[in-house]
Amino acid sequence: MTVREFLAETLERSGHDVIAAENGEIGLRLAREQPFDLVLTDLRMPELDGMGLVRALRKEQPDLEVIILTAFGADGSAVEAMKLGA
């Protein structure tokens, strides 16, 4: 089971509606197609990384809540993400 699958299952069991995307491009497309209350994303993903996803979402949906998860936060990405509102 991937972390994405684990998080989706855990949130669903807690009563939340969850739509999981396997990469940033798919996530961005889904966010454009329907409203979300929250986006939970990884920093490192194929196609479009988490920072690119946050930048695109901020332009299109500035009030959308975004949380970035990563195991690779020591490169200054956390500060950049926070400046973007994540």
N, C-alpha and C positions, 0 to 999 in steps of 0.2 A: 504494500500500500504506500502510495506517495504521500508527502506532506499535504499536498493539495487535496487529495482524496480524504485524508484524515480530518483536515480542517472542515471540509465540506460536510462530511458525515457528522462530525461533532456539532457543528452549527445547526444542521438539520434536526438532529436529535433534541436540540434546545428550542426547537420551534421556529427557526428562521427559514425563509425561502432562500435557497442558494443556487447560483448558477456558476459553475466552474469553467474556466478557460485554460487551455493548455499552453498558451503563450500570450504575449502582450498585444499582438495584432488582433487576435480573436477577442481578447478582453475589451479592446477599444471598440471593435465593431459591435459587440454586445451592448456596451454602454451607450453607443449611439442609437441602438435600436429600441431600448427600453430604459425607463428610469431605475436607478439603483439608489438605495439609502447609503450604501457603503461599498467601497472597493478595497479589498484586501489583496495586496500583490507582493510578489517577490521582487527583489532588486534585480537579480540576474535571471533573465529568461531569453529564450530564442525569439527571433523576429523583431521584437520591440522590448527593450528592457524596462524595468520598473520606473526609472527616471523619465524615460521617453513617454511612458504611459501617463505618468503624473503630469508632465508638461502638456500633453495633448488634452487630458481631461480638464486641466485648469483653464485652458483656452475656451473649451466648449461648455463646461459645467463647473464654474468657479466655486459653487457652494457644496459640491459633492465631497463627502468625507472620504479620505484615503489613508490607509495604513499600509506601510511598507514593512515587510518582514525580510530579514536577510541574515545569513551566517557570515557575511563579508562586509561588516560595517566599519572596518578600521581605515578605510581609504578616503574618508571625508564625505562619503555619500550621505550619511545621516544628517549632517549639517545642511547639505544641499537640499535634501528631501524636505527638511523642516522649513527652509526658506521658500520652498514651493507650496507649503501648506499641508504637507503629509504628516 
